[in-house]
Amino acid sequence: MKKVLVLFAAFMLLAVNQAAFAYRASNFSDDAKIVAAINLLEQSGETDVLRNLQKHAIRVSFDDLSAYTYNSSKTFAVSTYNKYGTRVIMINSIYKNAPVEQIACLVAHESMHVKRVADLEEETIATQKEAATWTRLKVASRAYPDTRLTRRLDKLSNMYLASSAGNNIIQNKIASNGFYRAQLGLN
């Protein structure tokens, strides 16, 4: 009888722990495409992305980024804080019709930003996550639209695949880019 109670207690503990980590993609967004992208991230095993979204109670939406960035037409997405101090990810609304795999990559990138102000290390981690996600999610037999976003993701994927332990091409590109040098205080 004692063994049965111990097994039952262990089972209940595991069940409660699983429920505590459970989430629904719709907790993070009201937009069907973003929910589909988050579900795709879950299906592809991107637990670190989902953990960051949940830990920081992040909401994700498509938005006009002109009020948030200097050149909004060139900005893909941002991770910032709303007026209540809550983290939000805003994906540029010009990409609302992008394939779900590409939206997933933008969510993956922005979810890696956990500091109030990004530094070179965090930007590198976020960009590598975006590249790795695209490398895994891109469907080889599918023709993706020829957009700035597709070209960016393909370029990042190529850099990611060409990098090695001693030569992180993505980090080198970020560190030498004028925009990032100014944004990350590398000047």
C-alpha positions as CSV (number, residue, x, y, z in Angstrom):
1,M,0.0,0.0,0.0
2,K,2.8,2.3,0.9
3,K,4.4,1.8,-2.6
4,V,1.1,2.6,-4.3
5,L,0.8,5.9,-2.4
6,V,4.4,6.8,-3.2
7,L,3.9,6.0,-6.9
8,F,0.6,8.0,-6.8
9,A,2.3,11.0,-5.1
10,A,5.2,10.9,-7.7
11,F,2.7,10.7,-10.6
12,M,0.7,13.7,-9.2
13,L,3.9,15.7,-8.7
14,L,4.9,15.1,-12.3
15,A,1.4,15.9,-13.5
16,V,1.4,19.2,-11.6
17,N,4.8,20.2,-12.9
18,Q,3.8,19.5,-16.5
19,A,0.7,21.7,-16.0
20,A,2.8,24.5,-14.6
21,F,4.9,24.5,-17.8
22,A,1.9,24.1,-20.1
23,Y,1.0,27.0,-22.4
24,R,-1.1,27.8,-25.4
25,A,0.2,29.7,-28.3
26,S,-2.9,31.9,-28.1
27,N,-1.6,33.2,-24.8
28,F,1.1,35.1,-26.7
29,S,-0.9,36.5,-29.6
30,D,-4.4,37.1,-31.0
31,D,-3.1,36.9,-34.6
32,A,-3.7,33.6,-36.3
33,K,-0.5,33.7,-38.3
34,I,1.6,34.4,-35.2
35,V,-0.1,31.7,-33.3
36,A,0.7,29.3,-36.2
37,A,4.3,30.4,-36.1
38,I,4.5,29.8,-32.3
39,N,2.9,26.4,-32.8
40,L,5.5,25.7,-35.5
41,L,8.3,26.6,-33.1
42,E,6.9,24.2,-30.6
43,Q,6.6,21.4,-33.1
44,S,10.2,21.9,-34.2
45,G,11.5,21.7,-30.6
46,E,12.4,25.3,-30.0
47,T,11.9,25.0,-26.2
48,D,14.2,27.9,-25.4
49,V,12.1,30.3,-27.5
50,L,8.9,29.1,-25.8
51,R,10.5,29.3,-22.4
52,N,11.5,32.9,-23.0
53,L,8.1,33.8,-24.3
54,Q,6.5,32.3,-21.2
55,K,9.0,33.5,-18.6
56,H,8.7,37.1,-19.7
57,A,4.9,36.9,-20.5
58,I,5.6,38.3,-23.9
59,R,2.8,39.3,-26.3
60,V,3.6,39.2,-30.0
61,S,1.8,41.3,-32.7
62,F,2.1,42.8,-36.1
63,D,2.6,46.6,-35.8
64,D,3.5,49.7,-37.7
65,L,7.1,50.2,-36.4
66,S,7.4,53.8,-37.6
67,A,6.9,55.1,-34.0
68,Y,9.6,52.8,-32.6
69,T,12.5,52.8,-35.1
70,Y,14.5,55.2,-37.2
71,N,13.9,53.4,-40.5
72,S,10.8,51.3,-40.0
73,S,10.8,50.0,-43.6
74,K,14.1,48.3,-43.0
75,T,13.2,46.9,-39.5
76,F,11.9,43.4,-39.4
77,A,10.8,43.2,-35.8
78,V,11.6,44.6,-32.3
79,S,11.6,43.4,-28.8
80,T,10.6,46.3,-26.5
81,Y,8.4,47.2,-23.5
82,N,4.9,48.6,-23.6
83,K,3.7,51.5,-21.5
84,Y,3.0,49.1,-18.6
85,G,6.6,47.8,-18.6
86,T,5.7,44.4,-20.1
87,R,7.9,42.9,-22.8
88,V,6.4,42.8,-26.3
89,I,7.6,41.6,-29.7
90,M,6.3,43.7,-32.6
91,I,6.8,42.3,-36.1
92,N,6.7,44.9,-38.8
93,S,3.2,44.8,-40.3
94,I,4.7,44.9,-43.9
95,Y,5.5,41.2,-43.2
96,K,2.0,40.2,-42.3
97,N,1.7,38.1,-45.5
98,A,5.1,36.4,-45.1
99,P,5.2,32.6,-44.8
100,V,4.6,31.3,-41.3
101,E,8.2,29.8,-41.2
102,Q,9.6,33.3,-41.6
103,I,7.4,34.8,-38.9
104,A,8.6,32.0,-36.7
105,C,12.2,33.0,-37.3
106,L,11.4,36.6,-36.3
107,V,9.7,35.5,-33.1
108,A,12.7,33.2,-32.4
109,H,15.1,36.0,-32.8
110,E,13.3,38.6,-30.7
111,S,12.5,36.1,-28.0
112,M,16.3,35.7,-27.3
113,H,16.5,39.4,-26.3
114,V,16.2,39.2,-22.5
115,K,18.2,42.2,-21.4
116,R,16.8,45.7,-21.3
117,V,19.5,46.8,-23.7
118,A,21.1,44.3,-26.1
119,D,24.8,43.8,-26.3
120,L,27.0,42.1,-28.9
121,E,26.6,38.7,-27.3
122,E,22.9,38.9,-27.0
123,E,22.4,40.2,-30.6
124,T,24.7,37.4,-31.8
125,I,22.7,34.7,-29.9
126,A,19.4,36.2,-31.3
127,T,20.7,36.3,-34.8
128,Q,22.1,32.8,-34.7
129,K,18.8,31.6,-33.3
130,E,17.0,33.2,-36.3
131,A,19.5,31.7,-38.7
132,A,19.3,28.2,-37.2
133,T,15.5,28.3,-37.1
134,W,15.3,29.3,-40.8
135,T,17.9,26.6,-41.6
136,R,15.6,24.0,-40.0
137,L,12.2,25.3,-41.0
138,K,12.8,26.3,-44.6
139,V,11.0,23.8,-46.9
140,A,13.5,23.0,-49.7
141,S,10.8,22.3,-52.2
142,R,8.9,25.5,-51.6
143,A,9.4,28.7,-53.6
144,Y,9.5,31.6,-51.1
145,P,8.6,35.1,-52.2
146,D,11.6,37.2,-53.2
147,T,11.5,39.8,-50.4
148,R,14.0,41.5,-48.1
149,L,13.0,39.1,-45.4
150,T,13.6,36.0,-47.5
151,R,17.0,37.3,-48.7
152,R,18.0,38.2,-45.1
153,L,17.1,34.7,-43.8
154,D,18.9,33.0,-46.7
155,K,22.0,35.1,-46.1
156,L,21.9,34.4,-42.3
157,S,21.4,30.7,-42.9
158,N,24.5,30.6,-45.2
159,M,26.6,32.5,-42.7
160,Y,25.4,30.2,-39.9
161,L,26.3,27.1,-41.9
162,A,29.7,28.5,-42.9
163,S,30.6,29.5,-39.3
164,S,32.9,27.4,-37.2
165,A,33.9,27.4,-33.5
166,G,36.8,29.7,-34.3
167,N,35.1,31.8,-36.9
168,N,31.6,33.1,-36.0
169,I,30.7,34.8,-39.2
170,I,27.4,36.2,-37.8
171,Q,29.1,37.7,-34.8
172,N,31.8,39.2,-37.1
173,K,29.2,40.8,-39.4
174,I,27.2,42.3,-36.5
175,A,30.4,43.6,-34.9
176,S,31.5,45.3,-38.1
177,N,28.0,46.7,-39.1
178,G,27.7,50.4,-38.6
179,F,24.1,50.3,-37.5
180,Y,24.8,47.6,-34.9
181,R,28.1,49.3,-33.8
182,A,26.1,52.4,-32.9
183,Q,23.1,50.5,-31.4
184,L,25.3,48.2,-29.3
185,G,27.7,50.9,-28.2
186,L,30.7,49.4,-30.0
187,N,32.0,52.6,-31.5
